[in-house]
Amino acid sequence: MAILNETEIHAEQLGGFGQRVVWAAHAAAQTTCGLTRAGELACRVIDVTGRRGVSAHRLMSGAVAGCIHGEVERAVPVAAASLLWWEGAELLDDLIDGADPALSLGFGHSDGEHQPSEITRSELMITAITLLTLVPASLVAALPVAAQVRGRLTDELTGASVEAAEGQLADLYRGPDDLSWARVMVTYGAKTGAAYGRDAAMVAILAGLDEQVVAAWRAFGRIFGVLFQLSNDNHGLHSGGSEDLSNATPTLLLAYAANSLEPQRRHTLLRLRSESVSDASARAELRQLLCSPEVRSGYVERVRVLLLKARALLEQLAQPSQHRDVLSNWLGSAAWSASVEPDGEGGRP
């Protein structure tokens, strides 16, 4: 999907911004870790991302900076800290899920043939923690800003990390109320939304905006992150992997279905959810139920409400500009991707 199809000129600008963010993240890892094994591995992870390209929506902070003062470059430190944080978080998540990220990072390959990995899972775990915590904190601590500003930035970084950890723990909860829409929405806002809210807030702090405006940007970023998580959920549901169904993960789609279906259908939903952990046929049946019109139409409307709320916030915060268009288009693309059917059809929210 072409996320920036209506703003191609700005996409090129953000592409250059992304490369500078990678360079800044690499430099921060070298400065923090020096000539250590941890530094070598951290830089290698960043280099792989640099070659593949940073996901466009992860450059949100640049577009936010563009909205505030027209200079995306002023967001490079925030975007670099965010890149480091996400690299660590995703590496850690892969390890927890039992995946082998060493291969995707280029370890253990020789002439195209699979060879024993040259890095252990323990080393990858330490690398993940280094990227997630130590290097972003060091980058922020070294910024040439007033102590009070540095303190606020550090609070944002730490607070979002704690909230994201709490969200991941909440995601593992299985109990009688784990499919409450309100509970799952709070979890999404924490496990994914907090990081995007942090980025938007840090850009606003660096711009010298007052706390009320900083809080509004933080709220915008949080919804932005939730919409992209919903997009990721929908891709996973239709990609064939069905990881969320296999893990009985309390997704917002599952929560909506559990709270909107009539009692007999809800009972079927809960039974299939339990059986899906170990039964492929139950997963297929559950997927079909979640994609049925009785569930999908109401869920798409919930996604549309989130989109409208985010765009309303954006219009309050930013004057019309190319940068604002980029953010609005990203939101629309995420909402559409969260709602589209496997055949590519579906109403744009």
N, C-alpha and C positions, 0 to 999 in steps of 0.2 A: 504494500500500500504506500502511495506517495504522500507522506504526511504533509509536506510543504508544497503541494501541487499548486496552490494559489499564490505562493510567495517564493518563487524560485530564485529571484535575485538575492533575497535575504538568506536563502538556504546556502548559497555559495559563501556568503559572509560568515555564517555560523560554522560552515565547514572549516574555514581557516581558523576560526576561534577554537574549534575542537582540537585542532592540531597543537595550538599553543597551550591548551589546557593539558594535553598529554605531556608536552615538554615540561611544563611547570610541575606536574605530578612526579615525573621521573626525577627532576632536579631535587624535589623535596625528599624523595626516598633516598637519594644519594647523600644529601646533606644530613639527614637524620641518622641513617644507618652506617654511612661510611663504607669502607671496604670490608664489609662483613658478609657472611653467608645470607643473613636475613636481607641485607640490602641488595645483594645479587638477585635473590629470588623475587623480591618485591619489584625490582626494576624489570625483571623478565616478564612478570605478569602485566605490568603497565605497557611494556613494548608490544606484547601480543594484542592488547586492546588498541594500541596506536596503529598497528598494521590492519586490523579489522575495521577500525573506525568506531568512534564513540556513538552510541545510540543517540539519535537526534534529540529526543525529549530529555535526555540526561544533560543537555546544554541549556535547560530552562533558565538557569541563572543569568546567562548571557542575554536572553530575550527580556528578562525582567530588568536587567540593568539598562537595556535599550529603552524600555518603557519609562524608566525613572529619569535618566539623564542623557539618553541617546548614545552612550558609549559602552558597547558590549565588552570591550577590553577590561574595563574596571571590575568585571566579574571573574576574571581568570583565577585569582586565588580561591574564591569560593567554589568555582567549578572544579578546580584541581583537588581541593579538599574533598569535595563530593565524589569525584571519580575514584580517589583512593579509598574512600569509605565504601562505596558500592563494590569495588573490586574485592575488598576484604569480606564484605557481607555475603556476596554471591559465592565466593570461594568457600567460605565457612558453611554456607547452606548446602553446597554440593557435597561437602565432606560429611555433613550430618545425614544427608539423604543416602549416603553410601555410594555416590558416584565416584568416578576416577577422573578428576579434573587435570591430572598430570598429563594425560594424553592430549587434551584440548589445548594445553599450554605449550605443547611441543616437547615435553620430556618423554624419553623412552621411545623415540623414533630414529631409525637409521635406514636410509635409502628406501623409505616407504614401507619398511617391514617393522612390525611390532617387536620391540625389544623390552627387556625388563626396565622398568622406570628407574631413572637416575635420581629420583627424589622420593622420599618416603611420605606417607600420610601425615606423620608427626611434623615433618618439615613444612608441609603445606598448611597444617593447622597453625603453626607459629607464624608463617608468612601471612595468613589471613588475619591474624590478630594484629600483626605489625601494620598492615595496610588499613585495617579498620579503626585502630585506635592511635597508635604511636605517631605515625607519619602525619595524619591530618592535624593532630594536636600540635605537633612541632611546627607545621606550616603556619597555623594560625598564630602561634606564639611568636613567630619571627616577623610577622607583618609590621611594617613601619607606621603604626597608628597609635593613638593615645591609649594609655593603659585602661581607661574606662571602656573604650570601644573594644579593645582586645578582650576584656573581661566579658562583655556582652556576647561577642562572637564565640568565645569559649563556652559560655553557658548554653548557647544555641547548639553547638556541636555535641556537648555532653548530654544535654537534655534530650535531643533527638535520638542519640544512641541508646539511652536508657529506655525511652519510650518504644523504640523499635524492638529492643530486646523483650520488653513486656508484651508487645504485640505478638512476637513470635511464640512466646510462652502461652499466651491466650489462644493462639492458633492450634496449640496442641491439646487444649482442654476438650474433654468429651464428658458432657453431663446433661441433665434434664433441660437446661436452658441454653445449651450451646448453639441453638439455631434461632435464638431471638434476633430479630433484625437489628435492634438497637445495639446489642452486644457485639454482633459481628461487624457492624459499621464502626464501632469504636476500635475493634481489633484492626480493621483495614486502615483506619486513620493513623493507627500507631505503627503497624509493621511496615507500611509503605508510605503512607501520607506524611509521616513525621519528617522523613528525609527531604522530601520536596518542600515541605513547609519551612524546614531549616534553611534550605538554600535561598528561598525567596526572602526570608527574614534577614539572613546575613547580608544579602545585597542591599536591602533597605537600610540596615544598620550602617554599613559602610558609606551609604549615601547621606547619612546624617538625618534621616527621617525620624519623626517622633514615634513614641512607642505605640500609639493607637494605629498609625499607618503601618508600622512594622507588623503589628498583630494581624492587620487585614491582609497583608501580603502573605503572612504565615498561613492564614486560613485558606487563601487562594491556593497556595502550594499544596496544602494538605488534600484539597479536593482534586487537584491536578493529579496527585499521586494515586488517589483512590481510583480515578477513572482509568489510569494506565494499568492498575492492578486488575480491574475488571476486564480490560482488553486482554491481558495475559491469561486470565481465567478462561475466557471464551476460546482463546486459541488452544489452550490445553485441553479443553473439553472436546474439541473437534479434531485435534491432531492425531488421536489414536492412542496417545500415551495414558490418558485418564488418570494422571497421578493424584489429582485431588479426590477423585472417586475411590481410588485404591486406598487412600489414606483416611477416607471419611472426613476430609477437611471441611470445616464449616464455612463454605463460601457464601457470598451474599445471594447468589442465585439459589443455592440450596435453602438458605434462610427464608428467602421470599416464598419459595414453593411451600415450605413447611408451614408458613403462616398464612397462606392464601388458599390452599386446597381444602376442599371439604373433608370431614373427618376420615371417611373410608380411604380416600385417595392419599391423605396425609399418612395414614397407617401403612399403606403400600410404600410410600416414599421412604419412611423410616426403616421399614423392613429391607428394602433394596439397598439403602445406604449401609446398613450393617452387613449384608451379604456381599456387597461390592468389594469389601476388603480382600476377599479371597475367591470371588466368583466372577469370571469374565462375562458370563451371560447376564448376571445381575447388573453389572456395570453398564452393559449395552441397554438393558431395559430402563435403568435409572437415567441414562443419558437421553433416551427417547422421551421419558416423562418430563425431564427438565427442559427439553426443546419443544414440548407440546404447546399449542397456541394458548391453552388455559393458563400456563405458567409464563410463557415468553412475552405475551403482550403486556401484562402488568409489570413484569420486570423491566422491559424496555422503557416503559413510562417512568419507572424509578430512576433509570440511568439518565433519561432526558431531564428530569428534575435536577439531578446533580450537575449536568451540563449547563443548564440555565442559571443555576446558582453560581457556578464558577464564572460564567461569562458576565453575569451581573456585577460580581465583585471586580472583575477585570475592568469593566467599563467605569466603575467608580474610582478605581485606582490609577488608571492610565488614560491619557489623551489618545485620540485616534493616531495611529502610526503604523508603519510596517512591522515594528516589533510587536505591537499589540495584536496585529493580524496573525503573526506567527503563533503566538500563544493561543489565540482563539481557534486557529486551524488545528493545532495540536489537540486541543480539547475536543473539537468536533470529530477528529479522526479517531481518537481513543474511544469516544462514546459510540461511534459507528462500529468500530472493531469489537466493542464489548457486546454489541447487539446483533451483529450479522449472523445469518444462518450459515451452515457449512457449505452450501452451494454458492455463497457469496451474495445472496439476496437478503433483503431486510431493509426496513425503513430506517433512514438516517434520523437519529433523535433530534 
